[in-house]
C-alpha cells in the first residue's frame, strides 16, 4: 500500500493531493530551468524524512552541481550519479581533476558513471546504488533532455524510461523526471506521460509563471488541467492571485531594465543581440508587452542572470546582512570570452541593492584584453591573494595581495595573472 510524502511545498501538496510512494513525477519544463526549485524543495523534504536521494546529472559537472545545490550537498543522504564527466564532458582532464580532491565523507557521495552513453550502464549503476543506500530511496533525473542529447535519439530515452519507471514503482520510490517541453516530439512526450503517475507542466505566459497538473493517478487534484499562477518567495513556489506577484516596486520589464542598466548595456545593444528591435525592448521594459520564451531566455543569458532573478518578488530583494558562499552564482558577461576567468556574483537576485559584489578568479596565465565587467560608474576591488598585472590607459601596473584598486575614474583595458597559482579578486560595483 502506498504512503504519502511531501513534495516540500505545502501549497503544491494541497493542489496535487500529495505525493505517493511509487510515483514517477514528470516535469514538462517550457523554459528548462523552472523545475530546479521544485527539485530543491523535494530534496529538503526527503532529507527531513531521512530518505536517501539519488541525483542523476547529465548536464552539469559535479563542481557545478555542488555549487548549485549549496548547503543541500552537505548531506550524506545524497548520492550524485555523475553522467556528465564521461558523457558531455568527454572524460576531459579538466573534469577528472575533481575526483583527485579529497571530500568530506559527511557530505554527498559522488559516483562517476564510466559509460553514460550506454543506457544499460546507467541502469546497472542505479541498481547498485539502490542496494548501497538501503531504506527509502528517492530519485531526481536531470534530465531526459540531457539523456537524449547524449544517447543520440528519442528511442533510447523512451526505452530506458519505460523500463526504469516500473522498477522504481515496485521499489516504492518517488522519482522526479524533467524534460524541456519543446525539445522533444509529441510522440515522446505522450509516451512518457502515459507511463508516469504524475505529470506537471511549468510555463511562462505574458511574464507570469504557471504550473498545470495534467495527470495525477489515483487522486483528485484541485483544478486538473488548470494553469495555476505562482511565483517564488525565498525558494518556495507561492500560488495565488497574479496581482500579488507583481504588486511590488518592479515587474518583469522593470527587472529586465534594472539588470540591463547594471551591465551598462543600451537598449539598442541588447535588442541587436536578442534579435529584436530597440522598440520591442523599450515596450518590454515599460510593461506594454511581454517577450516570447526564446527572447526571454536570450535576455537572461545576455544579462548573465538566471530566469528566477527576473521573476523574484520584492521580499526576495529585501536588504540582507550575511551572504554566505552558497549565495553566489556564476555569471557570464557578453564578450568576456575566457574560460580562464570565472566570476561569481554575491547578489544574483538583487536589483535593488546599492551595490554588486563579485568574486573574480584568474587561473594561472589567465588574461583578458578588456575589463571583465561592463559598467559605467564607481567600482573598486581588493586583491585577496597572489599578484595581477593591470593595464590602465596603456600602462601596465603590478598589483600585490592586499591592494585596493579604484576604477571610479579610469577603465581597465587588460588583466593578467602571471603566476602559477589561482588569484582571487573581490570586486564591488556601486549602483547609481
DRENDO-1510 file (C-alpha; in Angstrom, 1 decimal, always signed):
<recs>
REC; n; res; u; v; w
REC; 1; UNK; +0.0; +0.0; +0.0 .
REC; 2; UNK; +1.4; +3.4; -1.0 .
REC; 3; UNK; +2.1; +6.1; +1.6 .
REC; 4; UNK; +2.1; +9.8; +1.2 .
REC; 5; UNK; +5.2; +12.0; +1.2 .
REC; 6; UNK; +5.5; +15.8; +0.9 .
REC; 7; UNK; +6.9; +17.5; -2.2 .
REC; 8; UNK; +8.5; +20.0; +0.1 .
REC; 9; UNK; +5.9; +22.6; -0.8 .
REC; 10; UNK; +2.6; +22.7; +1.2 .
REC; 11; UNK; +0.6; +24.5; -1.5 .
REC; 12; UNK; +1.7; +22.1; -4.2 .
REC; 13; UNK; +0.8; +19.2; -1.9 .
REC; 14; UNK; -2.6; +20.7; -1.4 .
REC; 15; UNK; -3.2; +21.2; -5.1 .
REC; 16; UNK; -1.9; +17.8; -6.1 .
REC; 17; UNK; -3.2; +15.7; -3.2 .
REC; 18; UNK; +0.3; +14.8; -2.1 .
REC; 19; UNK; +3.0; +12.5; -3.5 .
REC; 20; UNK; +2.7; +8.8; -3.0 .
REC; 21; UNK; +5.4; +6.1; -2.9 .
REC; 22; UNK; +5.8; +4.7; -6.4 .
REC; 23; UNK; +5.1; +8.0; -8.1 .
REC; 24; UNK; +7.1; +8.8; -11.2 .
REC; 25; UNK; +6.6; +12.6; -11.5 .
REC; 26; UNK; +7.4; +14.1; -14.9 .
REC; 27; UNK; +8.0; +17.9; -15.1 .
REC; 28; UNK; +7.4; +19.3; -18.6 .
REC; 29; UNK; +9.5; +22.5; -18.3 .
REC; 30; UNK; +8.9; +25.0; -21.0 .
REC; 31; UNK; +11.9; +27.1; -20.1 .
REC; 32; UNK; +14.3; +24.4; -18.9 .
REC; 33; UNK; +15.2; +25.9; -15.5 .
REC; 34; UNK; +11.9; +26.3; -13.7 .
REC; 35; UNK; +11.8; +22.8; -12.3 .
REC; 36; UNK; +15.0; +23.2; -10.3 .
REC; 37; UNK; +13.4; +25.0; -7.4 .
REC; 38; UNK; +10.9; +22.2; -7.0 .
REC; 39; UNK; +13.8; +19.7; -7.1 .
REC; 40; UNK; +15.4; +21.6; -4.2 .
REC; 41; UNK; +12.1; +21.5; -2.2 .
REC; 42; UNK; +11.8; +17.8; -2.7 .
REC; 43; UNK; +15.4; +17.2; -1.6 .
REC; 44; UNK; +14.8; +19.1; +1.6 .
REC; 45; UNK; +11.6; +17.1; +2.2 .
REC; 46; UNK; +13.3; +13.8; +1.6 .
REC; 47; UNK; +16.2; +14.6; +3.9 .
REC; 48; UNK; +13.6; +15.6; +6.6 .
REC; 49; UNK; +12.1; +12.1; +6.2 .
REC; 50; UNK; +15.6; +10.5; +6.5 .
REC; 51; UNK; +15.2; +9.2; +2.9 .
REC; 52; UNK; +18.2; +8.8; +0.6 .
REC; 53; UNK; +18.2; +10.7; -2.7 .
REC; 54; UNK; +20.0; +9.7; -5.9 .
REC; 55; UNK; +20.5; +12.7; -8.2 .
REC; 56; UNK; +21.3; +11.7; -11.8 .
REC; 57; UNK; +23.1; +14.5; -13.6 .
REC; 58; UNK; +23.7; +14.6; -17.4 .
REC; 59; UNK; +24.1; +18.3; -17.9 .
REC; 60; UNK; +26.1; +19.6; -15.0 .
REC; 61; UNK; +29.7; +18.8; -13.9 .
REC; 62; UNK; +30.0; +17.7; -10.2 .
REC; 63; UNK; +31.6; +21.0; -9.3 .
REC; 64; UNK; +28.8; +23.0; -10.9 .
REC; 65; UNK; +26.1; +20.8; -9.4 .
REC; 66; UNK; +27.6; +21.1; -5.9 .
REC; 67; UNK; +27.7; +24.9; -6.2 .
REC; 68; UNK; +24.1; +24.9; -7.5 .
REC; 69; UNK; +22.9; +22.7; -4.6 .
REC; 70; UNK; +24.7; +24.8; -2.0 .
REC; 71; UNK; +24.2; +23.5; +1.6 .
REC; 72; UNK; +21.9; +20.7; +0.3 .
REC; 73; UNK; +25.1; +19.0; -0.9 .
REC; 74; UNK; +26.4; +18.8; +2.7 .
REC; 75; UNK; +24.2; +15.7; +3.4 .
REC; 76; UNK; +25.4; +12.1; +3.4 .
REC; 77; UNK; +21.9; +11.0; +2.4 .
REC; 78; UNK; +22.6; +12.5; -1.1 .
REC; 79; UNK; +24.3; +10.4; -3.8 .
REC; 80; UNK; +25.1; +12.1; -7.1 .
REC; 81; UNK; +25.5; +9.9; -10.2 .
REC; 82; UNK; +27.8; +11.9; -12.5 .
REC; 83; UNK; +26.9; +11.1; -16.1 .
REC; 84; UNK; +28.5; +14.4; -17.2 .
REC; 85; UNK; +32.2; +13.8; -16.8 .
REC; 86; UNK; +32.5; +10.8; -19.1 .
REC; 87; UNK; +29.5; +12.0; -21.1 .
REC; 88; UNK; +29.2; +15.5; -22.4 .
REC; 89; UNK; +32.5; +16.3; -20.5 .
REC; 90; UNK; +34.2; +13.8; -22.8 .
REC; 91; UNK; +36.4; +12.4; -20.0 .
REC; 92; UNK; +38.4; +15.7; -20.1 .
REC; 93; UNK; +41.2; +16.1; -17.5 .
REC; 94; UNK; +39.6; +19.4; -16.6 .
REC; 95; UNK; +36.6; +17.5; -15.1 .
REC; 96; UNK; +38.5; +14.4; -14.0 .
REC; 97; UNK; +40.6; +16.6; -11.6 .
REC; 98; UNK; +37.6; +17.0; -9.5 .
REC; 99; UNK; +38.0; +13.4; -8.3 .
REC; 100; UNK; +41.6; +14.0; -7.2 .
REC; 101; UNK; +40.3; +16.2; -4.4 .
REC; 102; UNK; +39.6; +14.7; -1.0 .
REC; 103; UNK; +35.9; +15.0; +0.0 .
REC; 104; UNK; +34.3; +15.1; +3.5 .
REC; 105; UNK; +32.6; +11.7; +4.0 .
REC; 106; UNK; +29.8; +13.6; +5.8 .
REC; 107; UNK; +28.9; +15.3; +2.5 .
REC; 108; UNK; +27.2; +13.9; -0.6 .
REC; 109; UNK; +28.6; +10.8; -2.2 .
REC; 110; UNK; +29.6; +11.3; -5.9 .
REC; 111; UNK; +29.9; +8.4; -8.3 .
REC; 112; UNK; +31.1; +8.8; -11.8 .
REC; 113; UNK; +29.3; +6.7; -14.4 .
REC; 114; UNK; +32.1; +5.4; -16.7 .
REC; 115; UNK; +29.9; +4.7; -19.8 .
REC; 116; UNK; +26.9; +7.1; -19.6 .
REC; 117; UNK; +26.4; +6.9; -23.3 .
REC; 118; UNK; +25.1; +3.3; -22.7 .
REC; 119; UNK; +21.7; +3.2; -21.2 .
REC; 120; UNK; +22.4; -0.2; -19.8 .
REC; 121; UNK; +25.4; +1.1; -17.8 .
REC; 122; UNK; +23.2; +3.7; -16.1 .
REC; 123; UNK; +20.5; +1.1; -15.3 .
REC; 124; UNK; +23.1; -1.2; -13.7 .
REC; 125; UNK; +24.5; +1.7; -11.7 .
REC; 126; UNK; +21.1; +2.7; -10.5 .
REC; 127; UNK; +20.5; -0.9; -9.2 .
REC; 128; UNK; +23.9; -1.0; -7.4 .
REC; 129; UNK; +23.4; +2.4; -5.8 .
REC; 130; UNK; +19.9; +1.4; -4.6 .
REC; 131; UNK; +21.4; -1.6; -2.8 .
REC; 132; UNK; +24.2; +0.6; -1.3 .
REC; 133; UNK; +21.7; +3.2; +0.1 .
REC; 134; UNK; +19.2; +0.9; +1.9 .
REC; 135; UNK; +16.0; +2.2; +3.3 .
REC; 136; UNK; +13.8; +4.7; +1.5 .
REC; 137; UNK; +15.4; +6.0; -1.7 .
REC; 138; UNK; +14.1; +8.7; -4.0 .
REC; 139; UNK; +15.4; +9.8; -7.4 .
REC; 140; UNK; +16.0; +13.0; -9.3 .
REC; 141; UNK; +16.8; +12.7; -13.0 .
REC; 142; UNK; +18.2; +15.9; -14.6 .
REC; 143; UNK; +17.3; +15.4; -17.3 .
REC; 144; UNK; +15.6; +13.3; -20.0 .
REC; 145; UNK; +16.6; +16.0; -22.5 .
REC; 146; UNK; +20.2; +15.6; -21.5 .
REC; 147; UNK; +19.9; +11.8; -21.9 .
REC; 148; UNK; +18.6; +12.4; -25.5 .
REC; 149; UNK; +21.5; +14.7; -26.3 .
REC; 150; UNK; +24.0; +12.1; -25.2 .
REC; 151; UNK; +22.2; +9.0; -26.5 .
REC; 152; UNK; +21.5; +10.5; -29.9 .
REC; 153; UNK; +17.8; +9.8; -30.2 .
REC; 154; UNK; +14.4; +9.5; -28.6 .
REC; 155; UNK; +14.1; +5.7; -29.0 .
REC; 156; UNK; +16.8; +5.0; -26.4 .
REC; 157; UNK; +15.4; +7.6; -24.0 .
REC; 158; UNK; +11.9; +6.1; -24.2 .
REC; 159; UNK; +13.2; +2.6; -23.9 .
REC; 160; UNK; +15.2; +3.5; -20.8 .
REC; 161; UNK; +12.3; +5.4; -19.2 .
REC; 162; UNK; +9.6; +2.7; -19.9 .
REC; 163; UNK; +11.9; +0.0; -18.3 .
REC; 164; UNK; +13.0; +2.1; -15.4 .
REC; 165; UNK; +9.7; +3.6; -14.2 .
REC; 166; UNK; +8.0; +0.2; -13.4 .
REC; 167; UNK; +11.1; -0.8; -11.4 .
REC; 168; UNK; +11.1; +2.3; -9.4 .
REC; 169; UNK; +7.4; +2.0; -8.8 .
REC; 170; UNK; +7.8; -1.5; -7.5 .
REC; 171; UNK; +10.6; -0.3; -5.2 .
REC; 172; UNK; +8.2; +2.2; -3.6 .
REC; 173; UNK; +10.4; +5.1; -4.5 .
REC; 174; UNK; +9.4; +8.6; -5.7 .
REC; 175; UNK; +11.2; +9.8; -8.9 .
REC; 176; UNK; +11.3; +13.2; -10.4 .
REC; 177; UNK; +12.0; +13.4; -14.2 .
REC; 178; UNK; +12.4; +16.7; -16.1 .
REC; 179; UNK; +12.3; +17.3; -19.8 .
REC; 180; UNK; +12.3; +20.6; -21.8 .
REC; 181; UNK; +8.8; +20.7; -23.2 .
REC; 182; UNK; +9.8; +22.0; -26.7 .
REC; 183; UNK; +12.9; +19.9; -27.1 .
REC; 184; UNK; +11.0; +16.6; -27.9 .
REC; 185; UNK; +8.5; +15.2; -30.3 .
REC; 186; UNK; +4.8; +14.8; -29.3 .
REC; 187; UNK; +5.3; +11.0; -29.5 .
REC; 188; UNK; +8.0; +11.0; -26.8 .
REC; 189; UNK; +6.1; +13.4; -24.6 .
REC; 190; UNK; +2.9; +11.3; -24.9 .
REC; 191; UNK; +4.8; +8.1; -24.3 .
REC; 192; UNK; +6.5; +9.4; -21.1 .
REC; 193; UNK; +3.3; +10.9; -19.8 .
REC; 194; UNK; +1.3; +7.8; -20.3 .
REC; 195; UNK; +3.5; +5.8; -18.0 .
REC; 196; UNK; +4.0; +8.4; -15.3 .
REC; 197; UNK; +1.8; +8.6; -12.3 .
REC; 198; UNK; +2.0; +12.4; -12.1 .
REC; 199; UNK; +2.6; +14.9; -14.9 .
REC; 200; UNK; +3.1; +18.6; -14.3 .
REC; 201; UNK; +3.7; +21.4; -16.8 .
REC; 202; UNK; +5.7; +24.6; -16.0 .
REC; 203; UNK; +5.3; +27.5; -18.3 .
REC; 204; UNK; +5.6; +31.3; -18.7 .
REC; 205; UNK; +2.8; +33.3; -20.2 .
REC; 206; UNK; +2.8; +37.1; -20.5 .
REC; 207; UNK; +5.5; +37.3; -17.9 .
REC; 208; UNK; +3.9; +35.1; -15.3 .
REC; 209; UNK; +4.9; +31.6; -14.3 .
REC; 210; UNK; +2.3; +28.8; -14.2 .
REC; 211; UNK; +2.0; +25.2; -13.0 .
REC; 212; UNK; -0.5; +22.9; -14.6 .
REC; 213; UNK; -1.4; +19.4; -13.3 .
REC; 214; UNK; -2.3; +17.3; -16.3 .
REC; 215; UNK; -2.2; +13.9; -14.6 .
REC; 216; UNK; -2.4; +12.7; -11.0 .
REC; 217; UNK; -3.2; +9.0; -11.0 .
REC; 218; UNK; -5.3; +7.7; -8.0 .
REC; 219; UNK; -6.2; +11.2; -6.6 .
REC; 220; UNK; -8.4; +14.1; -7.4 .
REC; 221; UNK; -6.2; +17.2; -7.7 .
REC; 222; UNK; -7.5; +20.8; -7.5 .
REC; 223; UNK; -8.0; +22.3; -10.9 .
REC; 224; UNK; -6.8; +19.5; -13.1 .
REC; 225; UNK; -5.6; +20.9; -16.5 .
REC; 226; UNK; -5.9; +24.4; -15.0 .
REC; 227; UNK; -2.9; +26.8; -15.1 .
REC; 228; UNK; -2.1; +27.9; -11.6 .
REC; 229; UNK; -0.1; +31.1; -11.4 .
REC; 230; UNK; +2.8; +31.0; -9.0 .
REC; 231; UNK; +5.9; +33.0; -8.1 .
REC; 232; UNK; +9.0; +32.2; -6.0 .
REC; 233; UNK; +9.3; +33.5; -2.4 .
REC; 234; UNK; +12.6; +32.5; -0.8 .
REC; 235; UNK; +12.8; +29.4; -2.9 .
REC; 236; UNK; +9.2; +28.3; -2.3 .
REC; 237; UNK; +6.5; +28.4; -5.0 .
REC; 238; UNK; +3.6; +30.5; -3.8 .
REC; 239; UNK; +0.3; +30.0; -5.7 .
REC; 240; UNK; -2.4; +32.6; -5.8 .
REC; 241; UNK; -3.7; +35.8; -7.5 .
REC; 242; UNK; -1.3; +37.1; -10.1 .
REC; 243; UNK; -1.7; +40.7; -8.9 .
REC; 244; UNK; +0.1; +39.7; -5.7 .
REC; 245; UNK; +3.1; +38.6; -7.7 .
REC; 246; UNK; +3.7; +41.9; -9.4 .
REC; 247; UNK; +2.2; +44.2; -6.8 .
REC; 248; UNK; +5.6; +45.4; -5.6 .
REC; 249; UNK; +8.0; +48.0; -6.9 .
REC; 250; UNK; +9.1; +46.1; -10.0 .
REC; 251; UNK; +7.5; +43.9; -12.6 .
REC; 252; UNK; +9.2; +41.7; -15.2 .
REC; 253; UNK; +10.0; +44.6; -17.5 .
REC; 254; UNK; +11.4; +46.7; -14.6 .
REC; 255; UNK; +13.7; +43.9; -13.6 .
REC; 256; UNK; +15.0; +43.4; -17.1 .
REC; 257; UNK; +15.7; +47.2; -17.3 .
REC; 258; UNK; +17.5; +47.1; -13.9 .
REC; 259; UNK; +19.7; +44.2; -15.0 .
REC; 260; UNK; +20.4; +45.8; -18.3 .
REC; 261; UNK; +21.5; +49.1; -16.7 .
REC; 262; UNK; +23.6; +47.1; -14.2 .
REC; 263; UNK; +25.5; +45.7; -17.2 .
REC; 264; UNK; +25.9; +49.1; -18.8 .
REC; 265; UNK; +24.0; +47.9; -21.9 .
REC; 266; UNK; +22.0; +50.3; -24.1 .
REC; 267; UNK; +18.5; +49.2; -25.3 .
REC; 268; UNK; +19.8; +49.1; -28.9 .
REC; 269; UNK; +22.8; +46.9; -27.9 .
REC; 270; UNK; +20.6; +44.4; -26.1 .
REC; 271; UNK; +18.0; +44.4; -28.9 .
REC; 272; UNK; +20.6; +43.6; -31.5 .
REC; 273; UNK; +22.0; +40.6; -29.5 .
REC; 274; UNK; +18.5; +39.3; -28.8 .
REC; 275; UNK; +17.4; +39.7; -32.4 .
REC; 276; UNK; +14.6; +42.2; -31.9 .
REC; 277; UNK; +14.1; +45.9; -32.4 .
REC; 278; UNK; +15.0; +48.5; -29.8 .
REC; 279; UNK; +11.3; +49.5; -29.8 .
REC; 280; UNK; +10.5; +45.9; -28.6 .
REC; 281; UNK; +13.0; +46.1; -25.7 .
REC; 282; UNK; +11.5; +49.5; -24.8 .
REC; 283; UNK; +8.0; +48.1; -24.8 .
REC; 284; UNK; +9.0; +45.1; -22.7 .
REC; 285; UNK; +10.7; +47.3; -20.1 .
REC; 286; UNK; +7.8; +49.6; -19.8 .
REC; 287; UNK; +5.4; +46.7; -19.3 .
REC; 288; UNK; +3.4; +47.2; -22.6 .
REC; 289; UNK; +4.3; +43.8; -24.0 .
REC; 290; UNK; +5.9; +40.6; -22.8 .
REC; 291; UNK; +8.8; +38.8; -24.5 .
REC; 292; UNK; +8.5; +35.4; -26.1 .
REC; 293; UNK; +10.1; +32.5; -24.3 .
REC; 294; UNK; +13.1; +32.3; -26.7 .
REC; 295; UNK; +13.6; +36.0; -26.4 .
REC; 296; UNK; +13.3; +35.9; -22.6 .
REC; 297; UNK; +15.9; +33.0; -22.4 .
REC; 298; UNK; +18.2; +35.0; -24.6 .
REC; 299; UNK; +17.8; +38.2; -22.5 .
REC; 300; UNK; +18.6; +36.3; -19.3 .
REC; 301; UNK; +21.7; +34.7; -20.9 .
REC; 302; UNK; +22.9; +38.1; -22.2 .
REC; 303; UNK; +22.3; +39.8; -18.8 .
REC; 304; UNK; +24.2; +37.0; -17.0 .
REC; 305; UNK; +21.3; +36.1; -14.7 .
REC; 306; UNK; +19.1; +33.1; -14.0 .
REC; 307; UNK; +15.4; +33.2; -15.2 .
REC; 308; UNK; +14.4; +33.2; -11.5 .
REC; 309; UNK; +16.1; +36.6; -11.0 .
REC; 310; UNK; +13.7; +38.2; -13.4 .
REC; 311; UNK; +10.7; +36.7; -11.5 .
REC; 312; UNK; +11.8; +37.4; -8.0 .
REC; 313; UNK; +9.5; +39.1; -5.5 .
REC; 314; UNK; +10.1; +42.3; -3.6 .
REC; 315; UNK; +10.6; +40.1; -0.5 .
REC; 316; UNK; +13.5; +38.4; -2.3 .
REC; 317; UNK; +15.0; +41.8; -2.9 .
REC; 318; UNK; +15.0; +42.9; +0.7 .
REC; 319; UNK; +18.3; +44.0; +2.2 .
REC; 320; UNK; +20.3; +41.2; +3.8 .
REC; 321; UNK; +23.2; +41.2; +6.2 .
REC; 322; UNK; +25.1; +38.0; +5.6 .
REC; 323; UNK; +25.9; +36.5; +2.2 .
REC; 324; UNK; +27.5; +33.0; +2.5 .
REC; 325; UNK; +29.5; +31.4; -0.3 .
REC; 326; UNK; +26.5; +29.3; -1.3 .
REC; 327; UNK; +24.6; +32.5; -2.1 .
REC; 328; UNK; +26.8; +33.1; -5.1 .
REC; 329; UNK; +26.1; +32.3; -8.7 .
REC; 330; UNK; +28.4; +32.1; -11.6 .
REC; 331; UNK; +27.8; +34.7; -14.2 .
REC; 332; UNK; +29.0; +35.2; -17.8 .
REC; 333; UNK; +29.1; +38.6; -19.4 .
REC; 334; UNK; +28.8; +39.2; -23.2 .
REC; 335; UNK; +32.2; +39.4; -24.8 .
REC; 336; UNK; +34.1; +38.1; -21.7 .
REC; 337; UNK; +35.2; +35.1; -23.8 .
REC; 338; UNK; +37.7; +33.4; -21.5 .
REC; 339; UNK; +37.4; +30.1; -19.7 .
REC; 340; UNK; +40.4; +31.2; -17.6 .
REC; 341; UNK; +38.4; +33.8; -15.8 .
REC; 342; UNK; +35.4; +32.9; -13.6 .
REC; 343; UNK; +33.1; +35.4; -11.9 .
REC; 344; UNK; +30.6; +34.7; -9.1 .
REC; 345; UNK; +28.1; +37.3; -8.0 .
REC; 346; UNK; +27.1; +37.5; -4.4 .
REC; 347; UNK; +23.8; +39.3; -5.0 .
REC; 348; UNK; +22.4; +37.4; -8.1 .
REC; 349; UNK; +18.7; +38.1; -7.2 .
REC; 350; UNK; +19.0; +41.7; -6.1 .
REC; 351; UNK; +18.5; +44.5; -8.5 .
REC; 352; UNK; +17.6; +46.9; -5.7 .
REC; 353; UNK; +20.7; +46.7; -3.6 .
REC; 354; UNK; +23.0; +49.7; -3.6 .
REC; 355; UNK; +26.0; +47.7; -4.7 .
REC; 356; UNK; +27.0; +44.5; -6.5 .
REC; 357; UNK; +29.7; +42.2; -5.2 .
REC; 358; UNK; +31.7; +39.7; -7.3 .
REC; 359; UNK; +34.4; +37.1; -6.7 .
REC; 360; UNK; +36.7; +37.1; -9.7 .
REC; 361; UNK; +39.1; +34.2; -10.0 .
REC; 362; UNK; +42.0; +34.2; -12.5 .
REC; 363; UNK; +43.5; +30.8; -13.4 .
REC; 364; UNK; +47.3; +30.6; -13.9 .
REC; 365; UNK; +48.2; +32.6; -17.0 .
REC; 366; UNK; +44.6; +33.8; -17.3 .
REC; 367; UNK; +44.4; +37.0; -19.3 .
REC; 368; UNK; +41.8; +39.5; -20.6 .
REC; 369; UNK; +42.3; +42.3; -23.1 .
REC; 370; UNK; +39.5; +44.3; -21.6 .
REC; 371; UNK; +37.7; +44.8; -18.3 .
REC; 372; UNK; +35.8; +41.7; -17.1 .
REC; 373; UNK; +32.6; +43.7; -16.4 .
REC; 374; UNK; +30.6; +46.2; -18.5 .
REC; 375; UNK; +29.8; +49.0; -16.2 .
REC; 376; UNK; +29.7; +52.8; -16.2 .
REC; 377; UNK; +30.2; +54.3; -12.7 .
REC; 378; UNK; +32.2; +53.7; -9.5 .
REC; 379; UNK; +33.8; +50.4; -8.9 .
REC; 380; UNK; +36.7; +49.1; -6.9 .
REC; 381; UNK; +38.4; +45.8; -5.9 .
REC; 382; UNK; +40.6; +44.2; -3.3 .
REC; 383; UNK; +43.2; +41.6; -4.3 .
REC; 384; UNK; +42.9; +38.8; -1.8 .
REC; 385; UNK; +45.9; +36.8; -2.8 .
REC; 386; UNK; +48.7; +36.5; -5.4 .
REC; 387; UNK; +49.6; +39.1; -8.0 .
REC; 388; UNK; +47.9; +40.6; -11.0 .
REC; 389; UNK; +49.1; +42.7; -13.9 .
REC; 390; UNK; +46.6; +45.5; -14.6 .
REC; 391; UNK; +46.6; +47.7; -17.7 .
REC; 392; UNK; +45.1; +51.2; -17.4 .
REC; 393; UNK; +45.4; +53.8; -20.1 .
REC; 394; UNK; +48.1; +51.8; -21.9 .
REC; 395; UNK; +50.2; +51.5; -18.7 .
REC; 396; UNK; +50.7; +48.1; -17.0 .
REC; 397; UNK; +50.7; +48.1; -13.2 .
REC; 398; UNK; +51.6; +45.3; -10.9 .
REC; 399; UNK; +49.0; +44.6; -8.2 .
REC; 400; UNK; +50.1; +42.8; -5.0 .
REC; 401; UNK; +47.8; +41.0; -2.5 .
REC; 402; UNK; +46.1; +43.4; -0.1 .
REC; 403; UNK; +46.0; +46.2; -2.7 .
REC; 404; UNK; +42.8; +48.2; -3.2 .
REC; 405; UNK; +42.0; +49.0; -6.8 .
REC; 406; UNK; +39.9; +52.1; -7.6 .
REC; 407; UNK; +38.5; +52.4; -11.1 .
REC; 408; UNK; +35.9; +55.1; -10.4 .
REC; 409; UNK; +37.6; +57.5; -12.9 .
REC; 410; UNK; +39.5; +55.0; -15.1 .
REC; 411; UNK; +38.8; +52.0; -17.2 .
REC; 412; UNK; +40.9; +48.8; -17.1 .
REC; 413; UNK; +42.0; +47.7; -20.6 .
REC; 414; UNK; +43.6; +44.5; -19.6 .
REC; 415; UNK; +44.2; +41.9; -16.8 .
REC; 416; UNK; +46.6; +39.1; -16.5 .
REC; 417; UNK; +47.6; +36.5; -13.8 .
REC; 418; UNK; +51.4; +36.0; -14.4 .
REC; 419; UNK; +51.7; +33.5; -11.6 .
REC; 420; UNK; +51.3; +29.7; -11.5 .
REC; 421; UNK; +48.5; +29.8; -8.8 .
REC; 422; UNK; +44.9; +30.9; -8.9 .
REC; 423; UNK; +44.3; +34.5; -7.9 .
REC; 424; UNK; +41.1; +35.9; -6.3 .
REC; 425; UNK; +39.9; +39.4; -6.6 .
REC; 426; UNK; +36.9; +40.8; -4.7 .
REC; 427; UNK; +35.2; +43.4; -6.9 .
REC; 428; UNK; +32.5; +45.9; -5.9 .
REC; 429; UNK; +30.3; +48.0; -8.1 .
REC; 430; UNK; +28.4; +50.9; -6.7 .
REC; 431; UNK; +25.0; +51.2; -8.3 .
REC; 432; UNK; +24.0; +54.8; -9.2 .
</recs>
